[in-house]
């Protein structure tokens, strides 16, 4: 059981451990209580430790064990195995929005909030500190802009996977540099799965267009052949390839992983 942390209180737990090693040492020698079940909390930032525990979790079926870990770890594990139970999972971004609301801070637009969020640590205490600093000595009706925020926080310009995908579909001039920046910020796995989700959604919207003639300006800009080719490469014929850089190179050549396999077979 995995539970995302906020301002976490460990009240109500019989045992709280900072790592799995300590938990195994104690829990393996605990006897079943006369009444109820032991409630155990384990803090961990390591995916490998959590995966190892999942393999042996049935050995601790007489206990209630909650694993507290960062949102990024939760997202990655749940992406790989949708059967992993998540308790009261609150995303760091939602915590950030809740803090903004509690402090009654006004921003000029949603993009400014996203840029600020991606420029700071996603630890609750850090987000709280930054927002408190931005809120200090300011008129409660004043609206924060990126220019105002940059006086106190170094802002990072984030490139999102959706933007990069659209750039490849329309063959934008700076698509490769945007891809590199996106990967350096989010990692290849996150970029891949985000693009898979986006291209699937685009294909569904295209099907709606052919049935109803309803479209949007993004789909109008994208060549249908490019859309279908990208869907083939990222979804239908991806196979076990998880390298988004390689997949997009295949797209630029007008090939999928299947095409390269058949081409090799034809050479024999």
ChimeraX attribute file (.defattr): number of C-alpha atoms within 10 A of each C-alpha:
attribute: neighborCount
match mode: 1-to-1
recipient: residues
	/A:1	15
	/A:2	25
	/A:3	20
	/A:4	22
	/A:5	21
	/A:6	17
	/A:7	9
	/A:8	9
	/A:9	8
	/A:10	11
	/A:11	8
	/A:12	10
	/A:13	14
	/A:14	11
	/A:15	16
	/A:16	18
	/A:17	16
	/A:18	13
	/A:19	16
	/A:20	18
	/A:21	11
	/A:22	12
	/A:23	18
	/A:24	13
	/A:25	10
	/A:26	11
	/A:27	15
	/A:28	10
	/A:29	8
	/A:30	10
	/A:31	9
	/A:32	11
	/A:33	10
	/A:34	6
	/A:35	6
	/A:36	9
	/A:37	14
	/A:38	18
	/A:39	15
	/A:40	19
	/A:41	25
	/A:42	20
	/A:43	20
	/A:44	18
	/A:45	17
	/A:46	13
	/A:47	15
	/A:48	10
	/A:49	13
	/A:50	21
	/A:51	12
	/A:52	11
	/A:53	16
	/A:54	12
	/A:55	9
	/A:56	10
	/A:57	14
	/A:58	10
	/A:59	11
	/A:60	13
	/A:61	10
	/A:62	14
	/A:63	18
	/A:64	13
	/A:65	21
	/A:66	19
	/A:67	23
	/A:68	22
	/A:69	19
	/A:70	20
	/A:71	22
	/A:72	14
	/A:73	18
	/A:74	22
	/A:75	17
	/A:76	13
	/A:77	17
	/A:78	14
	/A:79	13
	/A:80	9
	/A:81	10
	/A:82	10
	/A:83	9
	/A:84	14
	/A:85	13
	/A:86	17
	/A:87	13
	/A:88	10
	/A:89	15
	/A:90	14
	/A:91	18
	/A:92	21
	/A:93	17
	/A:94	10
	/A:95	19
	/A:96	20
	/A:97	16
	/A:98	12
	/A:99	17
	/A:100	19
	/A:101	11
	/A:102	9
	/A:103	14
	/A:104	12
	/A:105	20
	/A:106	16
	/A:107	16
	/A:108	12
	/A:109	12
	/A:110	8
	/A:111	12
	/A:112	17
	/A:113	20
	/A:114	15
	/A:115	15
	/A:116	21
	/A:117	19
	/A:118	16
	/A:119	15
	/A:120	15
	/A:121	12
	/A:122	19
	/A:123	16
	/A:124	17
	/A:125	11
	/A:126	12
	/A:127	21
	/A:128	16
	/A:129	11
	/A:130	16
	/A:131	16
	/A:132	15
	/A:133	13
	/A:134	16
	/A:135	18
	/A:136	9
	/A:137	8
	/A:138	12
	/A:139	9
	/A:140	12
	/A:141	9
	/A:142	12
	/A:143	13
	/A:144	18
	/A:145	15
	/A:146	17
	/A:147	11
	/A:148	11
	/A:149	15
	/A:150	12
	/A:151	10
	/A:152	11
	/A:153	16
	/A:154	11
	/A:155	18
	/A:156	14
	/A:157	12
	/A:158	16
	/A:159	17
	/A:160	18
	/A:161	24
	/A:162	17
	/A:163	15
	/A:164	23
	/A:165	24
	/A:166	20
	/A:167	18
	/A:168	23
	/A:169	24
	/A:170	15
	/A:171	15
	/A:172	13
	/A:173	10
	/A:174	11
	/A:175	18
	/A:176	17
	/A:177	11
	/A:178	21
	/A:179	24
	/A:180	15
	/A:181	18
	/A:182	21
	/A:183	20
	/A:184	12
	/A:185	16
	/A:186	14
	/A:187	13
	/A:188	19
	/A:189	14
	/A:190	18
	/A:191	23
	/A:192	20
	/A:193	17
	/A:194	16
	/A:195	24
	/A:196	20
	/A:197	13
	/A:198	17
	/A:199	23
	/A:200	17
	/A:201	12
	/A:202	17
	/A:203	17
	/A:204	11
	/A:205	16
	/A:206	21
	/A:207	14
	/A:208	13
	/A:209	14
	/A:210	10
	/A:211	9
	/A:212	9
	/A:213	9
	/A:214	11
	/A:215	14
	/A:216	10
	/A:217	7
	/A:218	10
	/A:219	17
	/A:220	10
	/A:221	11
	/A:222	16
	/A:223	11
	/A:224	14
	/A:225	11
	/A:226	17
	/A:227	20
	/A:228	15
	/A:229	20
	/A:230	29
	/A:231	22
	/A:232	18
	/A:233	23
	/A:234	25
	/A:235	16
	/A:236	12
	/A:237	16
	/A:238	16
	/A:239	12
	/A:240	7
	/A:241	12
	/A:242	14
	/A:243	13
	/A:244	20
	/A:245	16
	/A:246	12
	/A:247	19
	/A:248	20
	/A:249	13
	/A:250	18
	/A:251	21
	/A:252	16
	/A:253	8
	/A:254	14
	/A:255	17
	/A:256	24
	/A:257	20
	/A:258	14
	/A:259	14
	/A:260	12
	/A:261	10
	/A:262	10
	/A:263	11
	/A:264	9
	/A:265	9
	/A:266	8
	/A:267	6
	/A:268	5
